[in-house]
Every structure is written in C-alpha cells, then in structure tokens.
Amino acid sequence: MRWGLIPSWWEKTAKDVPSTFNARAETVAEKPMFRSTFKRNRCIIPASGHFERKTIPDGKQPYFISAADGDVLSIAGLSDRWLSTESDETVSSCTKIVTDANAFTRAVHTRVTVLLDRADI
C-alpha cells in the first residue's frame, strides 16, 4: 500500500501526483483529487498510533499520538487503485483525513488525524 493517494482516474505518472498524504475533512467531498474517491472508497486505517510534528527552531519534533489504553486507532481514510501509466502495475494507495486540531493536539500541530469512534465505524 502506497501512502499518498493516487486516484484511479490519474493519467500522469506517480511522480506527478501532488501531495496527497492528507485530505482535509472540510473539503474532501469537493476537491477534484479526492471527491470521487470520497464517494466510493472510504476506508478505515488501523494503527497503533500516528505522528504529528511540531515546528521548533531546530526543525521538527515528532510526537507519537496513541490511545491511552493502547487500543488500536481507527483512522478515517480514502483508498484507491490506480493502473500505472509506465508499468501497467496496479498500485493501491491511501490517504488519511485530517481536521482542525483539538485541545489535546493544538500545542503540537494545527491539524489532527480524524479518529473514528467504534460507534461510527
């Protein structure tokens, strides 16, 4: 699985894909890069945690965000399969959905990964 979405309709090379590591929750249904995938290929990305990086004078400080009880996180995401224009290889890719930071993560970053509650899965 490739991190950074390549939509199935993409006609250029994988190197030509703009940054698609994150999809903003507030625009994911409208942005051309994500809207068709949002309609048909939503997914849950299970993870033990994820990193947010805080900008500091010397660069970026990574912070590992995980569940307090050690449980698996359910990250809201999008996935798609794309046929490479160069090799005829099918590439599976995904992106996570992000939103405005909450009180817990705001000190680290302005955006936060969307985590799904069990009831919403």
Beta strands, then each sheet from edge to edge (+ up, - down):
strand 1: 2-3
strand 2: 22-24
strand 3: 42-47
strand 4: 50-56
strand 5: 59-65
strand 6: 73-83
strand 7: 90-100
strand 8: 111-113
sheet 1: 1+ 7+ 2+
sheet 2: 1+ 7+ 6- 3+
sheet 3: 1+ 7+ 8-
sheet 4: 4+ 5-
end
